[in-house]
């Protein structure tokens, strides 16, 4: 399954990238599993996801939860709590 | 229900005029303007840079406006949010709600701002004398949004 992963704000800077296309293994089917898989890849994901508090996720541009299911071709975004307004 | 994310400044008077001109049933207009401050967390702020998630931002704002419409009997909602580099005293965001009577307009305007603060994917980075830093989310904003759940749909 291929997903496009986007990063924003502090997380984008920490990872020094704003997007990547990832072919995830069949065992990765939820947001939480994708996050764990990214962290397991090592640096810079491990320390960035550990240091930035309360990282949130979206799938296909809608807020998602840990258990939200991924699908082939999904656009998954990770970002810190929002601070607009 | 128009939603706009833009770099350019806005003219609140003109926007309000356009929003209410077409509907003579409107008897109330509530508007909120968020403005860039020159101090945050005790430090002087030189510039404020707003990043967003193009596509999701507009969808999130439209969803918030739809919730406000479902909850109150309002005529229209307008949200304009700026992105890019801003300076102290610059306008950041405009929310306008029109309705027949003031109660709904006041409530819906505050509701839209409270949800925008916690649900719309914008991030602020500020430049101070010590360099740049990302603005942290405030618990008070989360509490403000939670109030609307406590008071029921």
gemmi code that builds the backbone of each chain (N, CA, C; Angstrom):
import gemmi

chains = {
    "A": [
        ("UNK", (0.845, -1.197, 0.000), (0.000, 0.000, 0.000), (0.883, 1.251, 0.000)),
        ("UNK", (0.578, 2.168, -0.907), (1.353, 3.417, -0.988), (0.560, 4.551, -0.362)),
        ("UNK", (1.229, 5.325, 0.486), (0.603, 6.524, 1.046), (1.548, 7.706, 0.881)),
        ("UNK", (0.955, 8.888, 0.718), (1.751, 10.117, 0.699), (1.667, 10.725, 2.093)),
        ("UNK", (2.818, 10.971, 2.703), (2.838, 11.516, 4.054), (3.319, 12.967, 4.005)),
        ("UNK", (2.545, 13.854, 4.606), (2.896, 15.278, 4.656), (3.217, 15.675, 6.089)),
        ("UNK", (4.151, 16.601, 6.232), (4.519, 17.107, 7.559), (4.405, 18.623, 7.545)),
        ("UNK", (3.960, 19.180, 8.673), (3.784, 20.627, 8.741), (4.469, 21.245, 9.959)),
        ("UNK", (4.758, 22.537, 9.820), (5.220, 23.404, 10.904), (6.483, 22.838, 11.578)),
        ("UNK", (6.473, 22.787, 12.914), (7.654, 22.361, 13.664), (8.123, 20.951, 13.251)),
        ("UNK", (7.154, 20.095, 12.954), (7.501, 18.725, 12.572), (8.184, 18.701, 11.195)),
        ("UNK", (7.687, 19.513, 10.274), (8.296, 19.618, 8.951), (9.752, 20.082, 9.071)),
        ("UNK", (9.974, 21.075, 9.926), (11.338, 21.592, 10.105), (12.247, 20.553, 10.750)),
        ("UNK", (11.722, 19.849, 11.769), (12.541, 18.854, 12.478), (12.941, 17.719, 11.535)),
        ("UNK", (12.032, 17.355, 10.634), (12.302, 16.239, 9.717), (13.023, 16.697, 8.448)),
        ("UNK", (13.069, 18.020, 8.260), (13.686, 18.609, 7.061), (13.086, 18.040, 5.778)),
        ("UNK", (11.781, 17.796, 5.818), (11.075, 17.382, 4.600), (9.592, 17.693, 4.789)),
        ("UNK", (8.903, 17.951, 3.678), (7.485, 18.263, 3.781), (6.591, 17.161, 3.241)),
        ("UNK", (7.163, 16.247, 2.461), (6.341, 15.119, 2.001), (7.214, 13.958, 1.573)),
        ("UNK", (6.665, 12.770, 1.665), (7.335, 11.584, 1.137), (6.270, 10.562, 0.769)),
        ("UNK", (6.562, 9.803, -0.274), (5.661, 8.718, -0.672), (6.251, 7.433, -0.125)),
        ("UNK", (5.431, 6.707, 0.633), (5.937, 5.527, 1.331), (5.130, 4.303, 0.925)),
        ("UNK", (5.845, 3.230, 0.661), (5.199, 1.941, 0.405), (5.233, 1.203, 1.743)),
        ("UNK", (4.099, 1.170, 2.427), (4.096, 0.597, 3.781), (3.808, -0.904, 3.726)),
        ("UNK", (4.361, -1.634, 4.697), (4.080, -3.074, 4.732), (2.609, -3.360, 5.063)),
        ("UNK", (2.158, -4.540, 4.753), (0.747, -4.899, 4.908), (0.273, -4.834, 6.363)),
        ("UNK", (1.205, -4.888, 7.300), (0.827, -4.856, 8.723), (0.468, -3.442, 9.182)),
        ("UNK", (0.785, -2.441, 8.379), (0.510, -1.046, 8.756), (-0.827, -0.626, 8.142)),
        ("UNK", (-1.888, -0.585, 8.966), (-3.221, -0.295, 8.425), (-3.922, 0.872, 9.127)),
        ("UNK", (-3.325, 1.408, 10.198), (-3.946, 2.545, 10.886), (-2.947, 3.693, 11.019)),
        ("UNK", (-3.465, 4.855, 11.415), (-2.624, 6.035, 11.657), (-1.562, 5.727, 12.714)),
        ("UNK", (-1.975, 5.108, 13.817), (-1.036, 4.811, 14.904), (0.061, 3.859, 14.433)),
        ("UNK", (-0.317, 2.894, 13.590), (0.683, 1.936, 13.092), (1.646, 2.600, 12.116)),
        ("UNK", (1.141, 3.544, 11.326), (2.020, 4.272, 10.411), (3.023, 5.105, 11.194)),
        ("UNK", (2.518, 5.776, 12.222), (3.386, 6.593, 13.065), (4.473, 5.731, 13.715)),
        ("UNK", (4.071, 4.572, 14.255), (5.037, 3.661, 14.897), (6.057, 3.158, 13.870)),
        ("UNK", (5.583, 2.914, 12.659), (6.483, 2.418, 11.607), (7.491, 3.501, 11.230)),
        ("UNK", (7.036, 4.767, 11.131), (7.948, 5.878, 10.826), (9.010, 6.009, 11.917)),
        ("UNK", (8.565, 5.949, 13.172), (9.484, 6.081, 14.311), (10.510, 4.944, 14.309)),
        ("UNK", (10.050, 3.752, 13.937), (10.943, 2.575, 13.926), (12.008, 2.677, 12.838)),
        ("UNK", (11.776, 3.577, 11.854), (12.802, 3.764, 10.836), (14.051, 4.427, 11.398)),
        ("UNK", (13.897, 5.055, 12.581), (15.056, 5.703, 13.206), (15.016, 7.213, 13.048)),
        ("UNK", (16.181, 7.831, 13.013), (16.250, 9.298, 12.907), (16.045, 9.747, 11.460)),
        ("UNK", (15.443, 10.950, 11.309), (15.035, 11.906, 12.349), (13.619, 11.666, 12.901)),
        ("UNK", (12.910, 10.641, 12.410), (11.520, 10.450, 12.831), (11.411, 10.134, 14.331)),
        ("UNK", (12.316, 9.282, 14.825), (12.218, 8.838, 16.219), (12.245, 10.019, 17.193)),
        ("UNK", (13.269, 10.876, 17.070), (13.363, 11.972, 18.043), (12.330, 13.056, 17.763)),
        ("UNK", (12.004, 13.294, 16.495), (11.033, 14.352, 16.186), (9.648, 14.002, 16.717)),
        ("UNK", (9.207, 12.769, 16.498), (7.888, 12.368, 16.998), (7.875, 12.270, 18.521)),
        ("UNK", (9.055, 12.031, 19.127), (9.114, 11.947, 20.591), (9.103, 13.336, 21.228)),
        ("UNK", (9.773, 14.297, 20.576), (9.969, 15.609, 21.208), (8.788, 16.558, 21.014)),
        ("UNK", (8.063, 16.401, 19.923), (6.956, 17.323, 19.657), (5.688, 16.738, 20.258)),
        ("UNK", (5.099, 17.487, 21.157), (3.966, 16.978, 21.931), (2.663, 17.006, 21.132)),
        ("UNK", (1.822, 16.032, 21.429), (0.446, 15.987, 20.928), (0.364, 16.136, 19.398)),
        ("UNK", (1.178, 15.403, 18.692), (1.111, 15.430, 17.226), (-0.234, 14.872, 16.774)),
        ("UNK", (-0.869, 15.571, 15.861), (-2.169, 15.138, 15.341), (-2.007, 14.643, 13.905)),
        ("UNK", (-3.026, 13.983, 13.411), (-2.956, 13.413, 12.069), (-4.234, 13.712, 11.299)),
        ("UNK", (-4.096, 13.725, 9.978), (-5.264, 13.854, 9.100), (-5.116, 12.829, 7.981)),
        ("UNK", (-6.246, 12.309, 7.525), (-6.251, 11.431, 6.346), (-7.123, 12.106, 5.296)),
        ("UNK", (-6.557, 12.253, 4.102), (-7.274, 12.891, 2.997), (-7.899, 14.219, 3.424)),
        ("UNK", (-7.119, 14.993, 4.184), (-7.470, 16.364, 4.570), (-8.631, 16.454, 5.552)),
        ("UNK", (-8.850, 15.388, 6.333), (-9.819, 15.439, 7.436), (-9.131, 14.896, 8.685)),
        ("UNK", (-9.406, 15.515, 9.836), (-8.777, 15.087, 11.088), (-9.001, 13.590, 11.303)),
        ("UNK", (-7.950, 12.906, 11.752), (-8.031, 11.461, 11.959), (-7.618, 11.121, 13.388)),
        ("UNK", (-7.958, 9.913, 13.794), (-7.594, 9.418, 15.127), (-6.578, 8.285, 14.971)),
        ("UNK", (-6.032, 7.837, 16.093), (-5.040, 6.755, 16.062), (-5.552, 5.533, 15.302)),
        ("UNK", (-6.824, 5.206, 15.505), (-7.379, 3.974, 14.933), (-7.907, 4.154, 13.507)),
        ("UNK", (-7.853, 5.386, 12.985), (-8.393, 5.628, 11.642), (-7.650, 4.772, 10.617)),
        ("UNK", (-8.380, 4.109, 9.715), (-7.757, 3.204, 8.746), (-7.128, 3.942, 7.566)),
        ("UNK", (-5.991, 3.435, 7.120), (-5.334, 3.962, 5.927), (-5.908, 3.261, 4.703)),
        ("UNK", (-5.683, 3.831, 3.533), (-6.050, 3.137, 2.306), (-5.008, 3.449, 1.247)),
        ("UNK", (-4.960, 2.642, 0.221), (-3.972, 2.843, -0.831), (-4.188, 4.210, -1.474)),
        ("UNK", (-3.130, 4.972, -1.602), (-3.224, 6.290, -2.198), (-3.620, 7.390, -1.220)),
        ("UNK", (-3.742, 7.054, 0.049), (-4.168, 8.049, 1.046), (-3.135, 9.171, 1.182)),
        ("UNK", (-3.637, 10.362, 1.490), (-2.772, 11.489, 1.862), (-2.851, 11.592, 3.386)),
        ("UNK", (-1.757, 11.264, 4.033), (-1.738, 11.276, 5.503), (-0.845, 12.426, 5.954)),
        ("UNK", (-1.355, 13.260, 6.840), (-0.559, 14.395, 7.332), (-0.337, 14.264, 8.829)),
        ("UNK", (0.858, 14.619, 9.274), (1.168, 14.700, 10.706), (1.568, 16.142, 11.006)),
        ("UNK", (1.077, 16.667, 12.117), (1.396, 18.062, 12.459), (1.169, 18.335, 13.948)),
        ("UNK", (1.820, 19.385, 14.462), (1.626, 19.774, 15.863), (0.229, 20.381, 16.035)),
        ("UNK", (-0.228, 20.563, 17.297), (-1.512, 21.232, 17.524), (-1.564, 22.565, 16.775)),
        ("UNK", (-2.736, 22.889, 16.253), (-2.862, 24.070, 15.392), (-2.884, 25.356, 16.220)),
        ("UNK", (-2.430, 26.457, 15.619), (-2.314, 27.726, 16.358), (-2.742, 28.917, 15.509)),
        ("UNK", (-3.795, 28.744, 14.705), (-4.250, 29.863, 13.880), (-5.140, 30.821, 14.650)),
        ("UNK", (-5.777, 31.715, 13.905), (-6.746, 32.643, 14.500), (-6.118, 33.906, 15.019)),
    ],
    "B": [
        ("UNK", (-21.707, 30.170, 1.918), (-20.865, 30.529, 3.068), (-19.413, 30.592, 2.641)),
        ("UNK", (-18.971, 31.769, 2.320), (-17.628, 31.917, 1.762), (-16.515, 31.721, 2.802)),
        ("UNK", (-15.477, 31.048, 2.379), (-14.280, 30.848, 3.187), (-13.102, 31.220, 2.302)),
        ("UNK", (-12.228, 32.074, 2.790), (-11.067, 32.468, 1.984), (-9.788, 32.409, 2.803)),
        ("UNK", (-8.756, 31.809, 2.234), (-7.429, 31.813, 2.833), (-6.557, 32.584, 1.861)),
        ("UNK", (-5.939, 33.661, 2.327), (-5.240, 34.555, 1.396), (-4.085, 35.275, 2.077)),
        ("UNK", (-3.146, 35.729, 1.267), (-2.024, 36.507, 1.796), (-2.428, 37.971, 1.983)),
        ("UNK", (-3.333, 38.432, 1.153), (-3.679, 39.854, 1.141), (-4.485, 40.250, 2.384)),
        ("UNK", (-4.425, 41.519, 2.694), (-5.231, 42.074, 3.774), (-6.701, 42.100, 3.330)),
        ("UNK", (-7.601, 42.387, 4.289), (-9.025, 42.480, 3.958), (-9.602, 43.769, 4.530)),
        ("UNK", (-10.704, 44.184, 3.926), (-11.429, 45.379, 4.372), (-12.730, 44.905, 5.009)),
        ("UNK", (-12.767, 44.891, 6.342), (-13.904, 44.312, 7.060), (-15.211, 45.014, 6.695)),
        ("UNK", (-15.171, 46.326, 6.579), (-16.385, 47.073, 6.257), (-16.967, 46.667, 4.908)),
        ("UNK", (-16.070, 46.523, 3.961), (-16.507, 46.129, 2.628), (-17.067, 44.706, 2.621)),
        ("UNK", (-16.374, 43.821, 3.330), (-16.820, 42.422, 3.390), (-18.198, 42.317, 4.041)),
        ("UNK", (-18.387, 43.041, 5.143), (-19.681, 43.014, 5.837), (-20.774, 43.572, 4.934)),
        ("UNK", (-20.447, 44.657, 4.265), (-21.412, 45.278, 3.364), (-21.877, 44.315, 2.281)),
        ("UNK", (-20.918, 43.600, 1.703), (-21.256, 42.651, 0.636), (-22.065, 41.477, 1.169)),
        ("UNK", (-21.718, 41.047, 2.377), (-22.378, 39.859, 2.926), (-23.854, 40.117, 3.224)),
        ("UNK", (-24.158, 41.322, 3.695), (-25.535, 41.561, 4.120), (-26.395, 42.279, 3.076)),
        ("UNK", (-25.740, 42.780, 2.026), (-26.465, 43.603, 1.054), (-27.611, 42.854, 0.385)),
        ("UNK", (-27.402, 41.553, 0.133), (-28.369, 40.819, -0.682), (-29.560, 40.305, 0.108)),
        ("UNK", (-29.562, 40.455, 1.442), (-30.598, 39.805, 2.246), (-31.247, 40.777, 3.246)),
        ("UNK", (-32.422, 41.307, 2.897), (-33.072, 42.290, 3.787), (-33.631, 41.666, 5.071)),
        ("UNK", (-33.585, 40.346, 5.203), (-34.053, 39.709, 6.448), (-33.008, 39.792, 7.562)),
        ("UNK", (-31.782, 40.183, 7.186), (-30.716, 40.272, 8.189), (-30.959, 41.467, 9.097)),
        ("UNK", (-30.964, 41.193, 10.409), (-31.137, 42.274, 11.373), (-29.948, 42.417, 12.293)),
        ("UNK", (-28.978, 41.493, 12.172), (-27.823, 41.523, 13.073), (-26.573, 41.048, 12.342)),
        ("UNK", (-25.473, 41.719, 12.632), (-24.179, 41.307, 12.097), (-23.199, 41.262, 13.264)),
        ("UNK", (-22.591, 40.106, 13.504), (-21.533, 39.998, 14.515), (-20.240, 39.720, 13.793)),
        ("UNK", (-19.190, 40.466, 14.153), (-17.906, 40.287, 13.469), (-16.789, 40.213, 14.488)),
        ("UNK", (-15.780, 39.398, 14.184), (-14.579, 39.304, 15.006), (-13.375, 39.497, 14.101)),
        ("UNK", (-12.419, 40.295, 14.559), (-11.152, 40.450, 13.832), (-10.016, 40.085, 14.783)),
        ("UNK", (-9.205, 39.124, 14.395), (-8.004, 38.783, 15.153), (-6.841, 39.567, 14.574)),
        ("UNK", (-6.003, 40.125, 15.477), (-4.939, 41.039, 15.062), (-3.599, 40.563, 15.639)),
        ("UNK", (-2.525, 40.760, 14.904), (-1.186, 40.377, 15.375), (-0.721, 41.337, 16.473)),
        ("UNK", (-0.336, 40.760, 17.629), (0.162, 41.560, 18.759), (1.678, 41.756, 18.647)),
        ("UNK", (2.178, 42.774, 19.371), (3.630, 43.001, 19.338), (4.357, 42.298, 20.481)),
        ("UNK", (3.583, 41.638, 21.365), (4.208, 40.914, 22.477), (3.529, 39.562, 22.632)),
        ("UNK", (4.324, 38.494, 22.844), (3.767, 37.183, 23.158), (4.681, 36.501, 24.166)),
        ("UNK", (4.097, 35.961, 25.217), (4.868, 35.296, 26.279), (6.012, 36.182, 26.783)),
        ("UNK", (5.730, 37.478, 26.867), (6.708, 38.398, 27.445), (7.796, 38.891, 26.507)),
        ("UNK", (7.785, 38.434, 25.265), (8.830, 38.858, 24.331), (8.253, 39.708, 23.205)),
        ("UNK", (9.036, 40.686, 22.774), (8.621, 41.512, 21.636), (8.641, 40.669, 20.370)),
        ("UNK", (7.569, 40.777, 19.602), (7.450, 40.005, 18.362), (7.611, 40.956, 17.174)),
        ("UNK", (8.567, 40.629, 16.287), (8.817, 41.479, 15.119), (7.917, 41.082, 13.955)),
        ("UNK", (7.836, 39.764, 13.693), (6.963, 39.276, 12.623), (6.305, 37.969, 13.056)),
        ("UNK", (5.198, 37.696, 12.398), (4.431, 36.477, 12.654), (4.218, 35.837, 11.285)),
        ("UNK", (4.647, 34.570, 11.140), (4.471, 33.902, 9.848), (3.478, 32.764, 10.003)),
        ("UNK", (2.453, 32.784, 9.170), (1.413, 31.767, 9.260), (1.547, 30.744, 8.143)),
        ("UNK", (1.695, 29.486, 8.560), (1.740, 28.358, 7.624), (0.372, 27.674, 7.663)),
        ("UNK", (-0.014, 27.031, 6.570), (-1.266, 26.283, 6.606), (-1.179, 25.056, 5.713)),
        ("UNK", (-2.233, 24.272, 5.703), (-2.297, 23.030, 4.940), (-3.299, 23.269, 3.820)),
        ("UNK", (-2.819, 23.718, 2.650), (-3.737, 24.073, 1.561), (-4.677, 22.910, 1.240)),
        ("UNK", (-5.911, 23.216, 1.063), (-6.896, 22.173, 0.795), (-7.610, 21.780, 2.074)),
        ("UNK", (-6.860, 21.258, 3.049), (-7.504, 20.886, 4.308), (-7.995, 22.118, 5.061)),
        ("UNK", (-7.234, 23.208, 4.974), (-7.633, 24.420, 5.683), (-9.024, 24.871, 5.243)),
        ("UNK", (-9.219, 24.959, 3.933), (-10.515, 25.412, 3.417), (-11.620, 24.436, 3.810)),
        ("UNK", (-11.323, 23.143, 3.727), (-12.332, 22.142, 4.096), (-12.698, 22.237, 5.570)),
        ("UNK", (-11.690, 22.428, 6.420), (-11.936, 22.524, 7.860), (-12.793, 23.758, 8.171)),
        ("UNK", (-12.475, 24.877, 7.522), (-13.242, 26.102, 7.774), (-14.685, 25.948, 7.283)),
        ("UNK", (-14.848, 25.306, 6.127), (-16.208, 25.098, 5.609), (-17.009, 24.188, 6.521)),
        ("UNK", (-16.332, 23.179, 7.059), (-17.009, 22.261, 7.990), (-17.442, 23.004, 9.273)),
        ("UNK", (-16.580, 23.880, 9.775), (-16.914, 24.653, 10.981), (-18.115, 25.562, 10.696)),
        ("UNK", (-18.112, 26.209, 9.545), (-19.239, 27.078, 9.176), (-20.530, 26.260, 9.046)),
        ("UNK", (-20.415, 25.051, 8.481), (-21.590, 24.186, 8.338), (-22.140, 23.807, 9.710)),
        ("UNK", (-21.252, 23.542, 10.653), (-21.703, 23.219, 12.012), (-22.425, 24.404, 12.649)),
        ("UNK", (-21.904, 25.596, 12.424), (-22.547, 26.795, 12.979), (-23.941, 26.982, 12.386)),
        ("UNK", (-24.052, 26.736, 11.087), (-25.356, 26.862, 10.421), (-26.352, 25.822, 10.939)),
        ("UNK", (-25.831, 24.622, 11.221), (-26.714, 23.556, 11.703), (-27.195, 23.858, 13.122)),
        ("UNK", (-26.401, 24.613, 13.867), (-26.669, 24.823, 15.272), (-27.523, 26.059, 15.551)),
        ("UNK", (-27.345, 27.085, 14.740), (-28.091, 28.324, 14.954), (-28.793, 28.744, 13.674)),
        ("UNK", (-29.838, 29.495, 13.847), (-30.594, 29.991, 12.706), (-29.930, 31.281, 12.213)),
        ("UNK", (-28.927, 31.117, 11.364), (-28.176, 32.276, 10.897), (-28.327, 32.414, 9.389)),
        ("UNK", (-28.108, 33.627, 8.909), (-28.276, 33.874, 7.470), (-27.028, 33.488, 6.687)),
        ("UNK", (-25.852, 33.906, 7.180), (-24.625, 33.616, 6.435), (-23.405, 33.689, 7.353)),
        ("UNK", (-22.330, 33.094, 6.896), (-21.053, 33.131, 7.623), (-19.950, 33.437, 6.619)),
        ("UNK", (-19.010, 34.266, 7.029), (-17.836, 34.555, 6.211), (-16.591, 34.372, 7.077)),
        ("UNK", (-15.607, 33.644, 6.558), (-14.325, 33.525, 7.252), (-13.213, 33.883, 6.265)),
        ("UNK", (-12.383, 34.842, 6.640), (-11.179, 35.157, 5.863), (-9.992, 34.995, 6.804)),
        ("UNK", (-9.019, 34.190, 6.410), (-7.836, 33.987, 7.252), (-6.598, 34.243, 6.406)),
        ("UNK", (-5.701, 35.059, 6.924), (-4.483, 35.357, 6.163), (-3.373, 34.362, 6.480)),
        ("UNK", (-2.453, 34.185, 5.505), (-1.258, 33.365, 5.692), (-0.058, 34.176, 5.203)),
        ("UNK", (1.128, 33.663, 5.510), (2.340, 34.378, 5.113), (2.859, 35.243, 6.256)),
        ("UNK", (3.717, 36.187, 5.914), (4.360, 36.993, 6.968), (3.537, 38.219, 7.330)),
        ("UNK", (3.254, 38.361, 8.624), (2.491, 39.499, 9.128), (3.307, 40.238, 10.179)),
        ("UNK", (2.890, 41.487, 10.426), (3.584, 42.312, 11.424), (2.591, 42.764, 12.481)),
        ("UNK", (3.106, 43.155, 13.652), (2.199, 43.645, 14.696), (1.255, 44.711, 14.143)),
        ("UNK", (0.023, 44.634, 14.572), (-1.128, 45.464, 14.158), (-1.778, 44.976, 12.856)),
        ("UNK", (-1.148, 44.041, 12.143), (-1.794, 43.501, 10.936), (-3.018, 42.663, 11.330)),
        ("UNK", (-4.020, 42.669, 10.489), (-5.184, 41.811, 10.683), (-4.822, 40.378, 10.295)),
        ("UNK", (-5.315, 39.402, 11.078), (-5.043, 37.985, 10.788), (-6.298, 37.292, 10.259)),
        ("UNK", (-7.395, 37.478, 10.977), (-8.594, 36.698, 10.657), (-9.848, 37.565, 10.819)),
        ("UNK", (-10.824, 37.304, 9.948), (-12.134, 37.955, 10.041), (-13.208, 36.880, 10.032)),
        ("UNK", (-14.110, 36.941, 11.016), (-15.303, 36.084, 11.007), (-16.512, 37.003, 11.070)),
        ("UNK", (-17.431, 36.832, 10.150), (-18.666, 37.618, 10.151), (-19.850, 36.658, 10.103)),
        ("UNK", (-20.818, 36.875, 10.988), (-22.045, 36.082, 10.974), (-23.228, 37.036, 10.884)),
        ("UNK", (-24.153, 36.734, 9.978), (-25.367, 37.538, 9.865), (-26.566, 36.680, 10.254)),
        ("UNK", (-27.561, 37.327, 10.867), (-28.766, 36.608, 11.271), (-29.895, 37.623, 11.459)),
        ("UNK", (-31.086, 37.114, 11.727), (-32.226, 38.009, 11.930), (-32.077, 38.774, 13.232)),
        ("UNK", (-31.594, 38.071, 14.280), (-31.474, 38.685, 15.610), (-30.072, 38.468, 16.167)),
        ("UNK", (-29.694, 39.289, 17.133), (-28.290, 39.316, 17.543), (-27.814, 38.058, 18.260)),
        ("UNK", (-28.692, 37.391, 18.995), (-28.268, 36.255, 19.815), (-27.533, 35.202, 19.006)),
        ("UNK", (-28.155, 34.768, 17.929), (-27.554, 33.735, 17.087), (-26.231, 34.208, 16.486)),
        ("UNK", (-26.195, 35.461, 16.069), (-24.980, 35.978, 15.430), (-23.805, 35.993, 16.412)),
        ("UNK", (-24.063, 36.459, 17.633), (-22.998, 36.475, 18.656), (-22.496, 35.066, 18.942)),
        ("UNK", (-23.421, 34.169, 19.222), (-23.030, 32.793, 19.560), (-22.246, 32.145, 18.427)),
        ("UNK", (-22.804, 32.232, 17.220), (-22.181, 31.535, 16.085), (-20.800, 32.108, 15.787)),
        ("UNK", (-20.626, 33.405, 15.934), (-19.334, 34.037, 15.659), (-18.269, 33.510, 16.637)),
        ("UNK", (-18.634, 33.426, 17.918), (-17.678, 32.926, 18.914), (-17.398, 31.437, 18.697)),
        ("UNK", (-18.444, 30.691, 18.362), (-18.302, 29.260, 18.074), (-17.315, 29.031, 16.930)),
        ("UNK", (-17.483, 29.784, 15.844), (-16.594, 29.619, 14.681), (-15.148, 29.921, 15.071)),
        ("UNK", (-14.923, 30.976, 15.844), (-13.553, 31.297, 16.259), (-12.971, 30.228, 17.176)),
        ("UNK", (-13.767, 29.738, 18.137), (-13.260, 28.722, 19.066), (-12.891, 27.436, 18.327)),
        ("UNK", (-13.686, 27.060, 17.326), (-13.372, 25.854, 16.563), (-12.213, 26.100, 15.600)),
        ("UNK", (-12.181, 27.276, 15.000), (-11.066, 27.616, 14.101), (-9.728, 27.498, 14.841)),
        ("UNK", (-9.704, 27.990, 16.073), (-8.470, 27.988, 16.872), (-7.937, 26.587, 17.135)),
        ("UNK", (-8.829, 25.594, 17.169), (-8.405, 24.253, 17.566), (-8.509, 23.212, 16.447)),
        ("UNK", (-9.201, 23.543, 15.351), (-9.440, 22.546, 14.300), (-8.874, 22.919, 12.933)),
        ("UNK", (-8.677, 24.184, 12.672), (-8.225, 24.579, 11.331), (-6.692, 24.539, 11.287)),
        ("UNK", (-6.129, 23.858, 10.271), (-4.680, 23.650, 10.244), (-3.863, 24.876, 9.822)),
        ("UNK", (-3.709, 25.772, 10.792), (-2.803, 26.919, 10.654), (-1.769, 26.807, 11.769)),
        ("UNK", (-0.546, 27.284, 11.493), (0.492, 27.304, 12.524), (1.220, 28.637, 12.458)),
        ("UNK", (1.461, 29.217, 13.648), (2.142, 30.519, 13.730), (3.592, 30.332, 14.160)),
        ("UNK", (4.455, 31.062, 13.480), (5.859, 31.117, 13.881), (6.201, 32.577, 14.086)),
        ("UNK", (6.805, 32.904, 15.235), (7.086, 34.309, 15.488), (8.583, 34.561, 15.553)),
        ("UNK", (8.946, 35.753, 15.093), (10.343, 36.166, 15.158), (10.501, 37.146, 16.314)),
        ("UNK", (11.416, 36.821, 17.237), (11.718, 37.714, 18.359), (13.207, 38.069, 18.275)),
        ("UNK", (13.679, 38.857, 19.245), (15.096, 39.238, 19.247), (15.991, 38.012, 19.382)),
        ("UNK", (15.459, 36.919, 19.961), (16.257, 35.693, 20.159), (16.183, 34.734, 18.976)),
        ("UNK", (15.486, 35.101, 17.931), (15.344, 34.202, 16.786), (13.886, 33.853, 16.543)),
        ("UNK", (13.649, 32.783, 15.773), (12.267, 32.413, 15.475), (11.841, 31.234, 16.354)),
        ("UNK", (10.525, 31.167, 16.620), (9.995, 30.051, 17.413), (8.550, 29.789, 17.001)),
        ("UNK", (8.161, 28.524, 17.049), (6.782, 28.160, 16.776), (5.932, 28.467, 17.995)),
        ("UNK", (4.765, 29.000, 17.758), (3.854, 29.330, 18.862), (3.217, 28.035, 19.356)),
        ("UNK", (3.201, 27.861, 20.689), (2.581, 26.665, 21.271), (1.068, 26.831, 21.351)),
        ("UNK", (0.354, 25.715, 21.162), (-1.098, 25.734, 21.348), (-1.402, 26.020, 22.817)),
        ("UNK", (-2.494, 26.729, 23.060), (-2.861, 27.100, 24.433), (-4.016, 26.216, 24.919)),
        ("UNK", (-3.876, 25.751, 26.174), (-4.953, 24.944, 26.769), (-6.256, 25.731, 26.818)),
        ("UNK", (-6.138, 27.056, 27.006), (-7.344, 27.900, 27.103), (-8.187, 27.801, 25.835)),
        ("UNK", (-7.533, 27.623, 24.685), (-8.282, 27.501, 23.432), (-9.050, 26.182, 23.380)),
        ("UNK", (-8.400, 25.144, 23.892), (-9.066, 23.827, 23.944), (-10.276, 23.890, 24.884)),
        ("UNK", (-10.110, 24.571, 26.012), (-11.223, 24.708, 26.964), (-12.364, 25.517, 26.364)),
        ("UNK", (-11.999, 26.550, 25.602), (-13.031, 27.394, 24.987), (-13.886, 26.576, 24.025)),
        ("UNK", (-13.235, 25.687, 23.289), (-13.985, 24.858, 22.353), (-14.848, 23.829, 23.098)),
        ("UNK", (-14.279, 23.292, 24.183), (-14.997, 22.252, 24.937), (-16.299, 22.780, 25.529)),
        ("UNK", (-16.353, 24.082, 25.805), (-17.583, 24.663, 26.376), (-18.781, 24.405, 25.482)),
        ("UNK", (-18.562, 24.445, 24.163), (-19.690, 24.294, 23.239), (-20.253, 22.888, 23.278)),
        ("UNK", (-19.401, 21.928, 23.626), (-19.902, 20.555, 23.757), (-20.700, 20.429, 25.039)),
        ("UNK", (-20.206, 21.058, 26.099), (-20.868, 20.970, 27.402), (-22.263, 21.585, 27.368)),
        ("UNK", (-22.447, 22.604, 26.542), (-23.745, 23.274, 26.498), (-24.723, 22.565, 25.558)),
        ("UNK", (-24.295, 21.476, 24.963), (-25.190, 20.678, 24.116), (-25.308, 21.223, 22.715)),
        ("UNK", (-25.813, 20.392, 21.824), (-25.920, 20.779, 20.419), (-27.136, 21.656, 20.221)),
    ],
}
model = gemmi.Model(1)
for chain_id, residues in chains.items():
    chain = gemmi.Chain(chain_id)
    for i, (resn, *xyz) in enumerate(residues, 1):
        res = gemmi.Residue()
        res.name, res.seqid = resn, gemmi.SeqId(i, " ")
        for name, pos in zip(("N", "CA", "C"), xyz):
            atom = gemmi.Atom()
            atom.name, atom.element = name, gemmi.Element(name[0])
            atom.pos, atom.b_iso = gemmi.Position(*pos), 0.0
            res.add_atom(atom)
        chain.add_residue(res)
    model.add_chain(chain)
structure = gemmi.Structure()
structure.add_model(model)
structure.setup_entities()
